[in-house]
Amino acid sequence: MSAGVRDLADRPEQLGDLSQMEPLLGRAVRVLTSKSCSEEGMDDATKLLVHISSGPPQISNMVMDLLLEGARTLGRTVCEHIERLRGELDTTCPWLEAIAEEPTDLELAAATSESRTAERMDHGVIQNRYTNENIVINPSKRLKSSAVELRLPSMNALTSKGSSQQFFLRILKVIIQLRNSAAAKAGKPVTAAGGAPRAAAAESTEAVAGTASQSHSDVAVASTTAGAAAASTAAEDDGEPEAEPEPEPEPLPALSRLLELPQLWETLSQCLRALEHTPDQHAVLILQPAVEAFFLVHAAAEEHTKRQPQTRQEQLAHIADSQPLSPLPSSSSELQASAKRDEDDDTRKFVQFAEQHRTVLNQILRQSGTHLSDGPFSVLVNHTRVLDFDIKRRFFRTELERLDEGLRREDLAVHVRRAHVFEDSYRELHRRTPEEWKNRFYIVFEGEEGQDAGGLLREWYIIISRDIFNPMYALFCTSPGDRVTYMIHHMSHCNSNHLSYFKFVGRVIAKAIYDNKLLDCYFTRSFYKHILGISVKYTDMEAEDYEFYKGLVYLIENDISELGYDLTFSTDVQEFGVNEVRDLKPRGRHIKVTEENKMEYVRLVCQMKMTGAIQKQLKAFLEGFYDIIPKHLISVFNEQELELLVSGLPTIDLDDLKANTEYHKYQPNSLQVSDGRPGQLGSVLTNVFNQLDLPAFETYDKLRENLLKAVQECSEGFGFA
């Protein structure tokens, strides 16, 4: 095989009779599927097939057909192995039926009774106060015995070094590599799912023109047809004859349609549901290669593109006066329409699979040492709604570190007076560049002897987050809806320096996230949405103006023609006692609101009140925020998760606190820790270095007195108790 095929590979343009080629190429393909070859042999066969495929189309098509047939054969074998495992789980694992009847983490997280609240925290799950969905802060802590290891006879065929699912995954990667090479050579779009590793997919997306506004979960990419249409229009305006448009290349058919392995994916899904409930938390890893294979086959190739940095105009597009309209559909051939249907079908299957097996996917990702955007599940970077909060947070932190890779960070001294922290910090920092803001702040409180070993920086964040809401600056005000959260003050322009202050505040909040510090501040949902680039909805008005929100709900639920309202597409704005009518759309004050257009009115009036009325302030704040943390990274979170990132949990999990406490010269069962009885140590208690030393005191009452004094009176400043 080596001599004959290698000789032909060195001169693919001289290949002769195709009937003589097929047996030789078949040998190379069998190397990838026989499971009896070394790693070097498989690498050589892969390189050989890639090289030969660069020859005439007849040869590359023959190679692809042979590879697809080999993949189908392996896929059917993998299906049999998984089906055998599923049968053994049914017959030998009686706990599956019992566990299936127990409440799931999702059901526990959705419970609203006080008795379930503590239980949800034990499970590392909290409830999203905006959508009532669950947010997984930490991996599930359901009572599963870590000592239980699931061992079944059918597992050997799936876990051995030469397992069929490993070779199935390998041959799929070769097919994808060849498909992307062929697409790049012919200029064809790849519509098949999961068609490429990230590097190859990047090549296939170079023709994409530009990036449109980004939603919370997906990165939208503008179509190149818009640019072509613009160029054509420009040519007509110049009086030049319109050139004959080149025929658009035919897209490659979907890989899932070529393989035709629906039974494999259905069997895989059923087995994953069974493994999810086994006592062995690592059992799902048995099918990880098959799960990766599903992602490669069904995740659209363009989905593998990384979240790209955006220009400042793109970052702020969601608060612009006019939102961009969706591009008009371009004419396409029947083949393109068919490929589009295949792509949509693959995307639907992929999303459905990811949602259905969200728990399993997150388990695999937690135990993976590969960064999310580098591994086989990189497509999930653009579908973060199926990722748990701890997975997103790890991805976010790693991406931030990569942005600063190779840069030297130094200490930046910030001198402030305790009574004027906001003004002094602004004076010291507002002229600093974004790169200087990423240095480590070394806080110096004037007139105090404290050395910043972490505690003073934490204290600075606490004080400045409180000063941000000082009514004297008129930057923020409490929301009339709940009287607890804060929103931008629409009258902030009474402070002549308000825009510069907003940019500074944006940098401070982003810097706290960057430093992994928590702030004592909570904002309205619409404010978090603005940071994430999500359009506001009328339901967000509930927290900002509850009475106005109730009026909108009444308008939506009733026929406007029967209400007798005389509404137009305009709204009244009051500034400094002066009323002004502002149009919600051109000549809006002359357009009546009817039953047919009332939803447009609701959308526009909410956009005006929650965005348009504070657009300048928002723009300044977001410019400062995005200087430190790019929008394409922060947008992996939803509103509740962003609040967790900024402010932390609203309650303290004592079990988690115990699990993460470091003891020096003490043990968890030491007397001072367990019941506060006196020991034989010194008599000074300090908290200046962000730590709590517990020396011995003569009596328990004295210990209690000094401990309370340290906590209550020494939470700020340098002092001893």
ABEGO torsion letter per residue (X at the ends): XAAAAAAAAABAAABBBAAAAAAAAAAAAAAAAAGABBAAAAAAAAAAAAAAAABBAAAAAAAAAAAAAAAAAAAAAAAAAAAAAAAAAAAABAAAAAAAABBBAAAAAABABAAAAAAAAAAGBBBBAAAGBBBBABBBABBBBAABBBBBAAAAAAABAABAAAAAAAAAAAAAAAAAAAAAAAGBBBABBGABBAAAAAAAAAABABBBBBBAABBBBBBAAAAAAAAAAAAAAAGBBBBBBBBBBBBBBBAAAAAGBAAAAAAAAAAAAAAAABABAAAAAAAAAAAAAAAAAABBAAAABBBBBBBAAAAAAAABABBBBBBBBBBBBAAAAAAAAAAAAAAAAAAAAAAAAAAAAAAAAAABABBAAABAAAAAAABAAABBAAAAAAAAAAAAAAAABGBBBBBBBBBBBAAAAAAAAAAAAAABBAAAAABBBBBBBBGBABBBAGAAAAAAAAAAAAAAABAAAGABBBBAAAGABBBBBAAAAABAAAAAAAAAAAAAAAAAAAAGBBBBBBBBAAAAAAAAGBBBBAAAAAAABAAAAAAAAAAAABBAAAAGBBBBBBBBBBBGGBBBBBBABBGAAABBBBAAAAAAAAAAAAAAAAAAAAAAAAAAAAAAAAAABBAAAAAABBAAAAAAAAAEBABBBAAAAAAABBBBGBBAABAAAAAGBBBABBABBBAAAGBBBBBBBABAAAAAAAAAAAAAAAABEBBBX
